[in-house]
Each structure stands twice: as structure tokens, then as C-alpha cells.
Amino acid sequence: MRLTTLAFIASTFVALAPLSASAAGAALPQVGIAPQYDTTHVYVAPDKVDAFAKSFLATFGGQSTKQVVVNVTPTDSLTSSQLLQTPVGTVSLFGFRTPIPYPFGAERTGYLVKDMDKALKAARAAGAAVVVDSFNDPIGRDAVIQWPGGVNMQLYWHTQTPNYAAFETVPENRVYVSPDAVSTFVRDWLAFSKGKVTADNRKAPGEEIGKAGQTYRRIDIESVYGRMAVLVTNGQLPFPYGREMTGYEVRDLAATLEKAKANAVNVLVEPKTVGKRESAMVEFPGGYVAEIHSVKP
């Protein structure tokens, strides 16, 4: 009886512990800056770069930085590079002219940090693996880290601190993880980001991820890096769910989709409303899949 009781207490503790940062994490420095410096990394074929940029900006508004052709990896490579800045999210757009060096292309996002050395030390202490150690690029330094569950992201630092306007709506980093990895991932990300869990729904409607009549677990996190939706599934997902990296919140979904369709965007999943959220899944020229949603007041 005593062993059974202890086992129950232990299992309960393990289930609850991930929803708050560890005590060790509290001692880590805050190295993030603000959500408007987060970028989704989008890789498309060189002949699709201009079409994607035109379509993305026409859908969401905003502007592009000047396109340059540079080496942005620590080994020899060449790509076009530009930043698409919109009121609802930013894209780092790459069109590689050479084969893409490993493991680039697998990272989801780029997060600006105050100090690269401190950021990598904090990431390691929080539980991340540094899969590409820091290297110089034309305007600063970069590194690629991986969190439990296989979530890759790039950290970057600029020699000249950028100054970007805040987003009108903060985009949602949509991270799909397995039940086996979610506890460790959430604990470690909270320790690094100093974020907080704003919602943990273990019976979220499966309609949100293309599985009508079923449920899944959704954990929402907010931090200096913005919003993150942790979608916990068994991996048995219908296309295109799991392919999207970012969810863009817009004021008027119908109007946004009309702009998108007029600019060569393919609507993969027509709008559907679940609770207060109306969402659709789309594919931009070049193959980039995104979720777009609006939320009722």
C-alpha cells in the first residue's frame, strides 16, 4: 500500500512539474529581447523566392529588406537572404543557390539574443543541445540549438542592434511534440525563456489539428520570445497539420484569405471555427505552409 501511494505521488509530481520553470532555471539570465525580433525561417527554391515574397507581403502587408546573396552558414554555401516584415510576423527568407549544409533548413525560428555566449550557456544549462556552435555571419553571430522532442531553433546576435516596430498581433510558434517528450520540452523551454504557461488543455478539440471527434493536449506559453503553442499528439496527423511552423493572427480572416487567394496562395483547409478561434491552413508559392486565424473578442 505504501509503495502504491508513493508511486502515485511521484507520478503526480512528474505530471505537474513541467508547467513551471525549474529552480535551476530561475538562476539563468534573460537573454531574449522582444517578439518582433523573432523570425520564421523559410527556405524555398531560388526561382520561387520573388513569388513567395510578393505573395506573403500582399497577404499580410509590410515590406522586405533588400535582397542580398551571401553565405549565412559556417561552411561554404550561397543563398539569397531577405527579411519580410509584416504587422503579424516576420520571415527570414532563404533561396539557396548551392546545396544546403546540414542541419540548416531544419531550424524553425530565429531568436535575437542580447549576448550569444550567455545565450548558449543558458540554453545548455536549461537542457538544450548546441547542434551548430556559434559562427560569424555578415552582420553578427549565429548558432543552432535543439530542445528535447527535436525542436530546432536558431539564435542570432547582431553587431548593430536592430530596432523593429512591435507587431500588431504576435504570431504563434506552433510546435508539435510527442507525449514522451512534452514534459521535458516544456520544463526546459520555460527555464530558458523565463516564460509562463497560460493554458494547458488536455482535452483540446481535435478539429484544430484535423482530427474531428478526437482530443489532444495543447499547451500555450508566453515569454519574451512571443507566443508558443505546444501541440501534443501521437503523430498520426492528416496533411498539412504538423507541416506548419507559425500561426498568424489577423483581424479579419475572410478578408485575409481573399487577399491570399488573389496572390497565388492555395487554401489547404477551409476556415473552421472552434470555440472563439476561426482558422485556416494555407500554402504559399514555394511550398511554405502556414496557419492563419482570427480570435473573437
N, C-alpha and C positions, 0 to 999 in steps of 0.2 A: 504494500500500500504506500509506504514511504517513498519507494523508488518511483512509483507511478506518479505521485504528487510532484516530486522533484522534476521528473521528465516533463510534466505539464507546465510547470513554472518556467523551465528552461526554454521550451518551445514557444511559450507566450512571449518571453523576453526577446527571442530571436525575431519573432514576427513584428514586434513593435519597435525594436531598436533602430532599424533603418530610417525611420521617419524623423530622426533628429540627428544633427551632426555629432560626431564623436567628441569626447572631451579633448582628445589629441588634436582634433581639427580646430577647436577653439583657439589654439595657440598659433595656428598658421596665419600668415599675413594675408590681407585682402589685396590681391594683385590686379583685379578687374577694374574697369573704368565705367562703362555705361553701355546699354543695349544698342545704341546707334553705331557702335564700333564693331558689332557682330556681323559677319558676312556668311552667307551660304555659298559654298564652293560649287560652282557649276562648270563641268567640263563638256564641251561639245566639239564636234569636228570643225576644223578651220573654215570650211565652206558654209558652216551654219552659224558662225559667230554673229555676223551682222544681222541675220534674220532673227536670231534669238533676242539680241539686244533691242532691235526695233519692236518686236512683239511684246517683250516684257515691259518696256517703258510705255508703250501705247496702252497696255492694260492697266498699269498701276500709276502712271505718271512718273515724274522725276527726270533724271539726267544721267549721262555717262561721263566718266572721266575720259581723257584722251587715251586712245588705244596705243599701247606700246608693244614691241616684240622684244622679249628679254628672256633670260634664264632665271627661273624662280625656284629652282631645286639645287641641292648641293652637288649634284653630278651634272654632266653635260646634257643640256636639253634646251629647247627653244619653244616659246609659246607666245601668242598674243595675250595680253592681260589688260583688263579694264574693270572699273568699279561701276556697277549700275545702282544708283542711289534713288530710292523711291520713298514716299511717305510711310510705306508699310513694311519695308525691309530692304536689305542691301544684298547684292550678289557680287561675288568675285568671279568674273567670267574668264575662263581659260580656253584657248583653242590651240592645242599643241601641234607644232609643225614637225616635231620629232616624236618617237615613241615615248610614252610617259613613264618615267622612272618609278620603280616600286619604292614606297607604297602610296605614292601620290595618286589622287583620284578616289581613294577610299575614305579620306577625311571628309567630314560633313560640313564643318563650320570653321571659321577663323575668328579667334577672340583676341582683341587687343589687350595687352597687359602692360603694367607700369614698368616692370623690370623683368627681363627674360630669365636671368639667373635665379631670382627669387621665385618666379613663377614655376620653373621646373623643379626647384627644391620643394616647393609646396605641393606640386602635383604628385611627385614621388611619395612624399610623406602622407598624402591623402589616399594613396593606393593606385595611382596611375602608373603605367609603364611608358617610358620615353622611347618611342619606336624610331624617331628620327631626331637625333640630338641637334642642338641649336646650330644654325648656319647663317651666314650673311646672305642677304639678298640686296638688290639695288637700292633699297630705301630703309633697310633695317635688319632685323634678325627674325628667324622663324624656327619652329620646332613642331613635331607631330607627336601627340600623346594618345594613349589608348586606355580607356576605362574598362572595368570588368563588364563582360557582356559584349565586348568587341566594338565599343563606341569610340571611333577615332575623331579627333579634332586637332586643328592647327592653332598654335599660339603664335602671335606675332607682336613685334615691337618696332616702332618707327623712330628713326633718328630725329625727325622733326614731328613733334606731337600733332596729330590731326585735330581738326575742330569741325565736327559734323553736327548738324541740327538734330534735335531729338525726333524720333518717329511720331507720327500721328497715332498709330497703333503699333504696339510691339509684336513682332512675329513670334510664332511658336515653333521652337525646335522640337520636331517630332521624332522621338527615339523609341524604336521597337526593341524590347529586350525579352528574354525568356524568364519564366518564373524561377529558374535556377540561379539567375544572375541578378535579379532585380534588387534584392536586399543589399548586396554588396555595392552595386552600382549607385543606388540612392544614397547610402551612407557615405560613400567616398565623394560623390559629387557635392553633397551638402557640406562636407568638410572643406573641400577646395573652394567652392563658390560662396560660402557663408550664406547660402540660400535657405529658404524655408518651404515646407510642403504646405500648399494652400488647399489641396483637396486630395483625398485618397478614396476613390470609389471602386470597391472590389466587385461591384455588380453593374458596371457601366454598360449601356446598351450596345450590343454587338453591331447594330446598324451603323454605328460610327465607323467601323472598320470593315464593312461589307459582309457581316455575319449576322443577318437578321434572325431574330428568335433566340440568340445566344447572348452571353455576357462575357465581359473581360474586365481586367483591372486597369484603371487609369489613375496615374499619379501626376498631379500638377505641381510644378516647382517654380518659384520666382526667386531671382537673385540679381546681382549687379549685371550679370550677363544676359538678363532678359527672362523670357518665359520658356519653360521646357515641359512638354507633355511626354511622360514615360508611359508607353503603351505596352502592357504586359500580355503576351499572347503565346499560344503553343506553336506559332509559326505557320499554321495552316490558314494562310490568308489568300483571298482572291485578288487577282490583279486589279488595280495597281497599288493596293494597300501594302505598305512596307517599302515601296519604292520612293515615296515622297520623303523629303527631309525637312520641309518647312511648311507651316500653315500660316497663311497671310490673312489677317483680319481686315475686312473692308466695311465701309458704312452701308453700302447697298450692293448685295451680292448679284442681283439680277442685272444691274447696270454694268457692273464689272465684267460679268460673263459676256454681255453683249459686246463690250469693247474687245474682250479676248477673242471671241469668235470672228470678229471683223479683222483680226490681226493674226490669223493663221494658227490660233490655239485650238486644240482638239479637246472637247469636253468628254472625259472618260467616264465620269459618274455624274449624272444629272443632279441638280440641287435636291437635297432632302433635309427635312427639319427633324431634329431630335432634341427635345426639351426646348431650350432657348437658342439653340445653335442651328443655323442653316448652313450647310456646307456642300461643296462640290469638289471633284478631283479633275485636274486638267493636265494636258501635256503641251509644252511649248515647242516651237521648232528646235530641232536638235535633240529632243527626247527628254528634256527636263520635266519631271512630274512634280506637281505641287498641289497642296490642299488650299482652298480659298473658302473663307467662312465669314459670316456676319453673326453678331450676337444681339438678340433682342434685349432692350433695356429691362 
